[in-house]
Amino acid sequence: MKQVRIWTRRVSLAIFAVSAIYVVTHLNDYPEVSHIESKTEAFAVLMFKVLR
């Protein structure tokens, strides 16, 4: 059972990492943040809007 928890955490982390990389590389495709120059600021604004 402990192995299942470990693999579940790893898979969840991998999915989150791939999703974050995809969002960062495609920031200009989102009209809400396409006008922002800084990728860090654009990512933060987009995550704020998504989690709001």
C-alpha distance matrix in Angstrom:
0.0 3.8 5.4 5.2 6.6 8.9 10.1 10.7 12.7 14.5 15.5 16.7 18.7 20.1 21.2 22.8 24.5 26.0 27.1 28.8 30.5 31.8 33.2 34.9 36.5 37.7 39.0 42.5 41.5 40.7 44.1 43.0 42.7 44.7 47.6 45.8 46.4 43.7 40.3 38.5 40.5 40.1 36.3 36.3 38.7 36.8 33.5 35.5 36.9 33.6 31.8 35.0
3.8 0.0 3.8 5.4 5.2 6.4 8.8 9.9 10.8 12.6 14.4 15.5 16.8 18.5 20.1 21.3 22.7 24.6 25.9 27.1 28.8 30.5 31.8 33.1 34.9 36.4 37.5 41.2 40.5 39.7 43.1 41.8 41.2 43.3 46.1 44.0 44.5 41.5 38.2 36.3 38.4 38.3 34.5 34.4 37.0 35.3 32.0 34.0 35.7 32.6 30.8 34.0
5.4 3.8 0.0 3.8 5.4 5.1 6.2 8.5 9.9 10.6 12.2 14.1 15.4 16.4 18.3 19.9 21.0 22.5 24.2 25.7 26.9 28.5 30.2 31.6 33.0 34.6 36.0 39.6 38.8 38.4 42.0 41.0 40.3 42.1 45.0 43.0 43.3 40.4 37.0 35.4 37.7 37.4 33.6 33.9 36.6 34.7 31.5 33.9 35.5 32.3 30.9 34.3
5.2 5.4 3.8 0.0 3.8 5.4 5.2 6.0 8.6 9.9 10.4 12.0 14.1 15.2 16.3 18.1 19.8 21.0 22.3 24.1 25.6 26.8 28.4 30.1 31.5 32.8 34.2 37.7 36.7 36.2 39.6 38.7 38.3 40.1 43.2 41.4 42.0 39.3 35.8 34.3 36.5 35.8 32.0 32.4 34.8 32.6 29.5 31.9 33.2 29.8 28.5 31.9
6.6 5.2 5.4 3.8 0.0 3.8 5.5 5.0 6.2 8.6 9.9 10.4 12.2 14.2 15.3 16.4 18.2 20.0 21.0 22.4 24.3 25.7 26.9 28.5 30.3 31.6 32.6 36.2 35.4 34.6 38.0 36.7 36.3 38.4 41.2 39.2 39.9 37.1 33.7 31.9 33.9 33.6 29.8 29.8 32.3 30.4 27.1 29.2 30.8 27.6 25.9 29.2
8.9 6.4 5.1 5.4 3.8 0.0 3.8 5.5 5.3 6.3 8.7 10.0 10.7 12.3 14.4 15.4 16.5 18.4 20.0 21.1 22.6 24.4 25.9 27.0 28.7 30.4 31.6 35.2 34.7 34.1 37.6 36.5 35.6 37.5 40.3 38.2 38.5 35.5 32.2 30.4 32.8 32.6 28.8 29.0 31.7 30.0 26.8 29.2 31.0 27.9 26.4 29.9
10.1 8.8 6.2 5.2 5.5 3.8 0.0 3.8 5.4 5.0 6.0 8.4 9.7 10.4 12.1 14.1 15.1 16.3 18.1 19.7 20.9 22.4 24.2 25.6 26.9 28.5 30.0 33.5 32.7 32.4 36.0 35.2 34.5 36.1 39.1 37.3 37.5 34.9 31.3 30.0 32.4 31.8 28.0 28.7 31.3 29.1 26.2 28.9 30.4 27.1 26.1 29.7
10.7 9.9 8.5 6.0 5.0 5.5 3.8 0.0 3.8 5.5 5.2 6.0 8.5 9.8 10.6 12.2 14.1 15.4 16.4 18.2 20.0 21.1 22.5 24.3 25.8 27.0 28.3 31.8 30.8 30.2 33.7 32.7 32.3 34.2 37.2 35.4 36.1 33.5 30.0 28.6 30.7 29.9 26.1 26.6 28.9 26.7 23.7 26.2 27.5 24.1 23.0 26.5
12.7 10.8 9.9 8.6 6.2 5.3 5.4 3.8 0.0 3.8 5.5 5.1 6.1 8.5 9.9 10.5 12.1 14.2 15.3 16.3 18.2 19.9 21.0 22.4 24.3 25.8 26.7 30.3 29.8 29.1 32.5 31.2 30.5 32.5 35.3 33.3 33.8 31.0 27.6 25.9 28.0 27.6 23.8 24.0 26.7 24.8 21.6 24.0 25.8 22.7 21.3 24.9
14.5 12.6 10.6 9.9 8.6 6.3 5.0 5.5 3.8 0.0 3.8 5.4 5.1 6.1 8.6 9.9 10.4 12.2 14.1 15.2 16.4 18.3 19.9 21.0 22.5 24.3 25.6 29.2 28.7 28.5 32.1 31.2 30.1 31.8 34.6 32.6 32.8 30.0 26.5 25.1 27.6 27.2 23.4 24.1 26.9 25.0 22.1 25.0 26.6 23.6 22.7 26.4
15.5 14.4 12.2 10.4 9.9 8.7 6.0 5.2 5.5 3.8 0.0 3.8 5.4 5.0 6.1 8.6 9.8 10.6 12.1 14.1 15.3 16.4 18.3 19.9 21.1 22.5 24.1 27.5 26.7 26.5 30.1 29.5 28.8 30.3 33.4 31.8 32.1 29.7 26.0 25.1 27.4 26.4 22.7 23.8 26.2 23.8 21.2 24.2 25.4 22.1 21.6 25.4
16.7 15.5 14.1 12.0 10.4 10.0 8.4 6.0 5.1 5.4 3.8 0.0 3.8 5.4 5.2 6.2 8.6 10.0 10.6 12.2 14.3 15.4 16.5 18.3 20.1 21.2 22.3 25.8 25.0 24.4 27.8 26.9 26.3 28.1 31.1 29.4 30.1 27.6 24.1 22.9 24.9 23.9 20.2 20.9 23.2 20.9 18.0 20.8 22.0 18.7 18.0 21.7
18.7 16.8 15.4 14.1 12.2 10.7 9.7 8.5 6.1 5.1 5.4 3.8 0.0 3.8 5.5 5.1 6.1 8.6 9.8 10.5 12.2 14.2 15.3 16.4 18.3 20.0 20.9 24.6 24.3 23.8 27.3 26.2 25.1 26.9 29.7 27.6 28.0 25.2 21.7 20.3 22.7 22.1 18.3 19.1 21.8 19.9 17.0 20.0 21.7 18.8 18.1 21.9
20.1 18.5 16.4 15.2 14.2 12.3 10.4 9.8 8.5 6.1 5.0 5.4 3.8 0.0 3.8 5.4 5.1 6.1 8.5 9.8 10.6 12.2 14.2 15.4 16.5 18.3 19.9 23.4 22.9 23.0 26.7 26.1 25.0 26.2 29.2 27.5 27.6 25.1 21.4 20.6 23.2 22.3 18.6 20.1 22.7 20.4 18.1 21.5 22.8 19.9 19.9 23.7
21.2 20.1 18.3 16.3 15.3 14.4 12.1 10.6 9.9 8.6 6.1 5.2 5.5 3.8 0.0 3.8 5.5 5.3 6.1 8.6 10.0 10.6 12.3 14.3 15.5 16.5 18.1 21.5 20.6 20.4 24.1 23.6 22.9 24.2 27.5 26.0 26.6 24.4 20.7 20.2 22.4 20.9 17.3 18.9 21.0 18.3 16.1 19.5 20.3 17.1 17.4 21.2
22.8 21.3 19.9 18.1 16.4 15.4 14.1 12.2 10.5 9.9 8.6 6.2 5.1 5.4 3.8 0.0 3.8 5.6 5.1 6.1 8.6 9.9 10.5 12.2 14.3 15.4 16.2 19.9 19.4 18.7 22.3 21.3 20.4 22.1 25.1 23.3 24.0 21.6 18.0 17.0 19.1 17.9 14.2 15.4 17.7 15.3 12.9 16.2 17.4 14.5 14.5 18.3
24.5 22.7 21.0 19.8 18.2 16.5 15.1 14.1 12.1 10.4 9.8 8.6 6.1 5.1 5.5 3.8 0.0 3.8 5.4 5.1 6.2 8.6 9.9 10.6 12.3 14.3 15.4 19.0 19.0 18.9 22.5 21.9 20.3 21.6 24.5 22.5 22.5 20.0 16.4 15.6 18.2 17.3 13.7 15.4 18.1 16.0 14.0 17.5 19.0 16.6 16.9 20.6
26.0 24.6 22.5 21.0 20.0 18.4 16.3 15.4 14.2 12.2 10.6 10.0 8.6 6.1 5.3 5.6 3.8 0.0 3.8 5.5 5.1 6.1 8.7 9.9 10.6 12.3 14.2 17.5 17.0 17.5 21.3 21.2 19.9 20.7 23.9 22.4 22.5 20.5 16.7 16.7 19.3 17.7 14.4 16.8 19.0 16.4 15.1 18.8 19.6 17.0 18.1 21.7
27.1 25.9 24.2 22.3 21.0 20.0 18.1 16.4 15.3 14.1 12.1 10.6 9.8 8.5 6.1 5.1 5.4 3.8 0.0 3.8 5.5 5.1 6.2 8.6 10.0 10.6 12.1 15.4 14.6 14.5 18.3 18.0 17.1 18.2 21.5 20.3 20.9 19.1 15.4 15.4 17.4 15.4 12.1 14.4 16.1 13.2 11.9 15.7 16.1 13.4 14.7 18.3
28.8 27.1 25.7 24.1 22.4 21.1 19.7 18.2 16.3 15.2 14.1 12.2 10.5 9.8 8.6 6.1 5.1 5.5 3.8 0.0 3.8 5.4 5.1 6.1 8.6 9.9 10.5 14.2 14.3 13.9 17.5 16.8 15.2 16.6 19.5 17.7 18.1 15.9 12.2 11.8 14.1 12.6 9.1 11.3 13.6 11.2 9.9 13.7 14.8 12.7 13.9 17.3
30.5 28.8 26.9 25.6 24.3 22.6 20.9 20.0 18.2 16.4 15.3 14.3 12.2 10.6 10.0 8.6 6.2 5.1 5.5 3.8 0.0 3.8 5.5 5.2 6.1 8.6 10.1 13.4 13.8 14.4 18.0 18.0 16.0 16.5 19.5 17.8 17.5 15.5 11.7 12.2 15.0 13.4 10.5 13.4 15.7 13.5 13.0 16.7 17.6 15.9 17.4 20.7
31.8 30.5 28.5 26.8 25.7 24.4 22.4 21.1 19.9 18.3 16.4 15.4 14.2 12.2 10.6 9.9 8.6 6.1 5.1 5.4 3.8 0.0 3.8 5.5 5.3 6.2 8.5 11.5 11.0 12.0 15.8 16.3 14.8 15.0 18.4 17.4 17.6 16.4 12.6 13.9 16.0 13.6 11.1 14.4 15.8 13.0 13.1 16.9 17.0 15.0 17.2 20.3
33.2 31.8 30.2 28.4 26.9 25.9 24.2 22.5 21.0 19.9 18.3 16.5 15.3 14.2 12.3 10.5 9.9 8.7 6.2 5.1 5.5 3.8 0.0 3.8 5.5 5.2 5.9 9.3 9.2 9.1 12.8 12.8 11.4 12.1 15.4 14.4 15.1 13.9 10.3 11.3 12.9 10.2 7.8 11.0 12.1 9.2 9.7 13.4 13.4 11.8 14.3 17.1
34.9 33.1 31.6 30.1 28.5 27.0 25.6 24.3 22.4 21.0 19.9 18.3 16.4 15.4 14.3 12.2 10.6 9.9 8.6 6.1 5.2 5.5 3.8 0.0 3.8 5.5 5.4 8.9 10.2 10.5 13.7 13.6 11.2 11.6 14.3 12.7 12.5 10.9 7.2 8.5 10.8 8.7 6.6 10.2 11.8 9.9 10.7 14.1 14.8 14.0 16.1 18.8
36.5 34.9 33.0 31.5 30.3 28.7 26.9 25.8 24.3 22.5 21.1 20.1 18.3 16.5 15.5 14.3 12.3 10.6 10.0 8.6 6.1 5.3 5.5 3.8 0.0 3.8 5.9 8.1 9.2 11.0 14.2 15.1 12.7 11.9 14.9 13.9 13.3 12.4 9.0 11.4 13.6 11.3 10.0 13.7 15.0 12.9 14.2 17.5 17.7 16.9 19.4 21.9
37.7 36.4 34.6 32.8 31.6 30.4 28.5 27.0 25.8 24.3 22.5 21.2 20.0 18.3 16.5 15.4 14.3 12.3 10.6 9.9 8.6 6.2 5.2 5.5 3.8 0.0 3.8 5.5 5.6 7.6 10.9 12.3 10.6 9.6 13.1 12.9 13.2 13.1 10.1 12.7 14.0 10.8 10.1 13.8 14.1 11.6 13.4 16.6 16.0 15.2 18.3 20.5
39.0 37.5 36.0 34.2 32.6 31.6 30.0 28.3 26.7 25.6 24.1 22.3 20.9 19.9 18.1 16.2 15.4 14.2 12.1 10.5 10.1 8.5 5.9 5.4 5.9 3.8 0.0 3.8 5.4 5.7 8.6 9.2 6.9 6.5 9.8 9.4 10.2 10.2 7.4 10.0 10.6 7.2 7.3 10.9 10.7 8.6 11.1 13.9 13.3 13.3 16.3 18.1
42.5 41.2 39.6 37.7 36.2 35.2 33.5 31.8 30.3 29.2 27.5 25.8 24.6 23.4 21.5 19.9 19.0 17.5 15.4 14.2 13.4 11.5 9.3 8.9 8.1 5.5 3.8 0.0 3.8 5.5 7.1 9.0 7.0 4.5 7.9 8.8 9.5 10.9 9.2 12.5 12.5 9.1 10.4 13.7 12.8 11.1 14.2 16.4 15.4 15.8 19.1 20.4
41.5 40.5 38.8 36.7 35.4 34.7 32.7 30.8 29.8 28.7 26.7 25.0 24.3 22.9 20.6 19.4 19.0 17.0 14.6 14.3 13.8 11.0 9.2 10.2 9.2 5.6 5.4 3.8 0.0 3.8 6.3 8.9 8.4 6.7 10.4 11.8 13.2 14.4 12.4 15.2 15.2 11.5 12.1 15.3 14.1 11.5 14.5 16.8 15.1 15.0 18.6 19.9
40.7 39.7 38.4 36.2 34.6 34.1 32.4 30.2 29.1 28.5 26.5 24.4 23.8 23.0 20.4 18.7 18.9 17.5 14.5 13.9 14.4 12.0 9.1 10.5 11.0 7.6 5.7 5.5 3.8 0.0 3.8 5.5 5.9 5.8 9.4 10.6 13.0 13.9 12.1 14.3 13.5 9.7 10.3 13.0 11.1 8.5 11.7 13.6 11.5 11.7 15.4 16.4
44.1 43.1 42.0 39.6 38.0 37.6 36.0 33.7 32.5 32.1 30.1 27.8 27.3 26.7 24.1 22.3 22.5 21.3 18.3 17.5 18.0 15.8 12.8 13.7 14.2 10.9 8.6 7.1 6.3 3.8 0.0 3.8 5.5 5.1 7.7 9.9 12.8 14.6 13.7 15.9 14.3 10.7 12.4 14.4 11.8 10.0 13.6 14.6 12.1 13.3 16.9 17.0
43.0 41.8 41.0 38.7 36.7 36.5 35.2 32.7 31.2 31.2 29.5 26.9 26.2 26.1 23.6 21.3 21.9 21.2 18.0 16.8 18.0 16.3 12.8 13.6 15.1 12.3 9.2 9.0 8.9 5.5 3.8 0.0 3.8 6.1 7.7 8.9 12.4 13.5 12.8 14.2 12.0 8.8 10.5 11.7 8.5 7.3 10.9 11.2 8.8 10.7 14.0 13.8
42.7 41.2 40.3 38.3 36.3 35.6 34.5 32.3 30.5 30.1 28.8 26.3 25.1 25.0 22.9 20.4 20.3 19.9 17.1 15.2 16.0 14.8 11.4 11.2 12.7 10.6 6.9 7.0 8.4 5.9 5.5 3.8 0.0 3.8 5.5 5.5 8.8 9.7 9.2 10.8 8.9 5.5 8.0 9.6 7.2 6.7 10.4 11.2 10.0 11.9 14.9 15.2
44.7 43.3 42.1 40.1 38.4 37.5 36.1 34.2 32.5 31.8 30.3 28.1 26.9 26.2 24.2 22.1 21.6 20.7 18.2 16.6 16.5 15.0 12.1 11.6 11.9 9.6 6.5 4.5 6.7 5.8 5.1 6.1 3.8 0.0 3.8 5.6 7.9 9.9 9.6 12.3 11.0 7.7 10.3 12.7 10.8 10.0 13.7 14.9 13.6 15.1 18.3 18.8
47.6 46.1 45.0 43.2 41.2 40.3 39.1 37.2 35.3 34.6 33.4 31.1 29.7 29.2 27.5 25.1 24.5 23.9 21.5 19.5 19.5 18.4 15.4 14.3 14.9 13.1 9.8 7.9 10.4 9.4 7.7 7.7 5.5 3.8 0.0 3.8 6.4 9.3 10.5 12.9 10.9 8.6 12.0 13.6 11.5 11.9 15.6 16.1 15.1 17.3 20.1 20.2
45.8 44.0 43.0 41.4 39.2 38.2 37.3 35.4 33.3 32.6 31.8 29.4 27.6 27.5 26.0 23.3 22.5 22.4 20.3 17.7 17.8 17.4 14.4 12.7 13.9 12.9 9.4 8.8 11.8 10.6 9.9 8.9 5.5 5.6 3.8 0.0 3.8 5.8 7.4 9.4 7.3 5.8 9.5 10.8 9.3 10.6 13.8 14.3 14.2 16.5 18.9 19.1
46.4 44.5 43.3 42.0 39.9 38.5 37.5 36.1 33.8 32.8 32.1 30.1 28.0 27.6 26.6 24.0 22.5 22.5 20.9 18.1 17.5 17.6 15.1 12.5 13.3 13.2 10.2 9.5 13.2 13.0 12.8 12.4 8.8 7.9 6.4 3.8 0.0 3.8 6.4 8.9 8.0 7.4 10.7 12.4 12.0 13.2 16.0 16.9 17.3 19.3 21.5 22.2
43.7 41.5 40.4 39.3 37.1 35.5 34.9 33.5 31.0 30.0 29.7 27.6 25.2 25.1 24.4 21.6 20.0 20.5 19.1 15.9 15.5 16.4 13.9 10.9 12.4 13.1 10.2 10.9 14.4 13.9 14.6 13.5 9.7 9.9 9.3 5.8 3.8 0.0 3.8 5.4 5.3 6.1 8.5 10.0 10.6 12.1 14.2 15.3 16.5 18.2 19.9 20.9
40.3 38.2 37.0 35.8 33.7 32.2 31.3 30.0 27.6 26.5 26.0 24.1 21.7 21.4 20.7 18.0 16.4 16.7 15.4 12.2 11.7 12.6 10.3 7.2 9.0 10.1 7.4 9.2 12.4 12.1 13.7 12.8 9.2 9.6 10.5 7.4 6.4 3.8 0.0 3.8 5.5 5.0 5.9 8.5 9.8 10.3 12.0 14.0 15.1 16.1 17.9 19.5
38.5 36.3 35.4 34.3 31.9 30.4 30.0 28.6 25.9 25.1 25.1 22.9 20.3 20.6 20.2 17.0 15.6 16.7 15.4 11.8 12.2 13.9 11.3 8.5 11.4 12.7 10.0 12.5 15.2 14.3 15.9 14.2 10.8 12.3 12.9 9.4 8.9 5.4 3.8 0.0 3.8 5.5 5.2 6.2 8.6 9.9 10.6 12.2 14.3 15.3 16.4 18.0
40.5 38.4 37.7 36.5 33.9 32.8 32.4 30.7 28.0 27.6 27.4 24.9 22.7 23.2 22.4 19.1 18.2 19.3 17.4 14.1 15.0 16.0 12.9 10.8 13.6 14.0 10.6 12.5 15.2 13.5 14.3 12.0 8.9 11.0 10.9 7.3 8.0 5.3 5.5 3.8 0.0 3.8 5.4 5.1 6.1 8.5 9.9 10.4 12.3 14.2 15.3 16.2
40.1 38.3 37.4 35.8 33.6 32.6 31.8 29.9 27.6 27.2 26.4 23.9 22.1 22.3 20.9 17.9 17.3 17.7 15.4 12.6 13.4 13.6 10.2 8.7 11.3 10.8 7.2 9.1 11.5 9.7 10.7 8.8 5.5 7.7 8.6 5.8 7.4 6.1 5.0 5.5 3.8 0.0 3.8 5.4 5.1 6.1 8.5 9.8 10.6 12.2 14.1 15.2
36.3 34.5 33.6 32.0 29.8 28.8 28.0 26.1 23.8 23.4 22.7 20.2 18.3 18.6 17.3 14.2 13.7 14.4 12.1 9.1 10.5 11.1 7.8 6.6 10.0 10.1 7.3 10.4 12.1 10.3 12.4 10.5 8.0 10.3 12.0 9.5 10.7 8.5 5.9 5.2 5.4 3.8 0.0 3.8 5.5 5.1 6.1 8.5 9.9 10.4 12.0 13.9
36.3 34.4 33.9 32.4 29.8 29.0 28.7 26.6 24.0 24.1 23.8 20.9 19.1 20.1 18.9 15.4 15.4 16.8 14.4 11.3 13.4 14.4 11.0 10.2 13.7 13.8 10.9 13.7 15.3 13.0 14.4 11.7 9.6 12.7 13.6 10.8 12.4 10.0 8.5 6.2 5.1 5.4 3.8 0.0 3.8 5.5 5.2 6.1 8.6 9.9 10.5 11.9
38.7 37.0 36.6 34.8 32.3 31.7 31.3 28.9 26.7 26.9 26.2 23.2 21.8 22.7 21.0 17.7 18.1 19.0 16.1 13.6 15.7 15.8 12.1 11.8 15.0 14.1 10.7 12.8 14.1 11.1 11.8 8.5 7.2 10.8 11.5 9.3 12.0 10.6 9.8 8.6 6.1 5.1 5.5 3.8 0.0 3.8 5.5 5.0 6.2 8.6 10.0 10.4
36.8 35.3 34.7 32.6 30.4 30.0 29.1 26.7 24.8 25.0 23.8 20.9 19.9 20.4 18.3 15.3 16.0 16.4 13.2 11.2 13.5 13.0 9.2 9.9 12.9 11.6 8.6 11.1 11.5 8.5 10.0 7.3 6.7 10.0 11.9 10.6 13.2 12.1 10.3 9.9 8.5 6.1 5.1 5.5 3.8 0.0 3.8 5.4 5.1 6.1 8.6 9.8
33.5 32.0 31.5 29.5 27.1 26.8 26.2 23.7 21.6 22.1 21.2 18.0 17.0 18.1 16.1 12.9 14.0 15.1 11.9 9.9 13.0 13.1 9.7 10.7 14.2 13.4 11.1 14.2 14.5 11.7 13.6 10.9 10.4 13.7 15.6 13.8 16.0 14.2 12.0 10.6 9.9 8.5 6.1 5.2 5.5 3.8 0.0 3.8 5.4 5.0 6.0 8.3
35.5 34.0 33.9 31.9 29.2 29.2 28.9 26.2 24.0 25.0 24.2 20.8 20.0 21.5 19.5 16.2 17.5 18.8 15.7 13.7 16.7 16.9 13.4 14.1 17.5 16.6 13.9 16.4 16.8 13.6 14.6 11.2 11.2 14.9 16.1 14.3 16.9 15.3 14.0 12.2 10.4 9.8 8.5 6.1 5.0 5.4 3.8 0.0 3.8 5.5 5.3 5.8
36.9 35.7 35.5 33.2 30.8 31.0 30.4 27.5 25.8 26.6 25.4 22.0 21.7 22.8 20.3 17.4 19.0 19.6 16.1 14.8 17.6 17.0 13.4 14.8 17.7 16.0 13.3 15.4 15.1 11.5 12.1 8.8 10.0 13.6 15.1 14.2 17.3 16.5 15.1 14.3 12.3 10.6 9.9 8.6 6.2 5.1 5.4 3.8 0.0 3.8 5.6 5.2
33.6 32.6 32.3 29.8 27.6 27.9 27.1 24.1 22.7 23.6 22.1 18.7 18.8 19.9 17.1 14.5 16.6 17.0 13.4 12.7 15.9 15.0 11.8 14.0 16.9 15.2 13.3 15.8 15.0 11.7 13.3 10.7 11.9 15.1 17.3 16.5 19.3 18.2 16.1 15.3 14.2 12.2 10.4 9.9 8.6 6.1 5.0 5.5 3.8 0.0 3.8 5.6
31.8 30.8 30.9 28.5 25.9 26.4 26.1 23.0 21.3 22.7 21.6 18.0 18.1 19.9 17.4 14.5 16.9 18.1 14.7 13.9 17.4 17.2 14.3 16.1 19.4 18.3 16.3 19.1 18.6 15.4 16.9 14.0 14.9 18.3 20.1 18.9 21.5 19.9 17.9 16.4 15.3 14.1 12.0 10.5 10.0 8.6 6.0 5.3 5.6 3.8 0.0 3.8
35.0 34.0 34.3 31.9 29.2 29.9 29.7 26.5 24.9 26.4 25.4 21.7 21.9 23.7 21.2 18.3 20.6 21.7 18.3 17.3 20.7 20.3 17.1 18.8 21.9 20.5 18.1 20.4 19.9 16.4 17.0 13.8 15.2 18.8 20.2 19.1 22.2 20.9 19.5 18.0 16.2 15.2 13.9 11.9 10.4 9.8 8.3 5.8 5.2 5.6 3.8 0.0
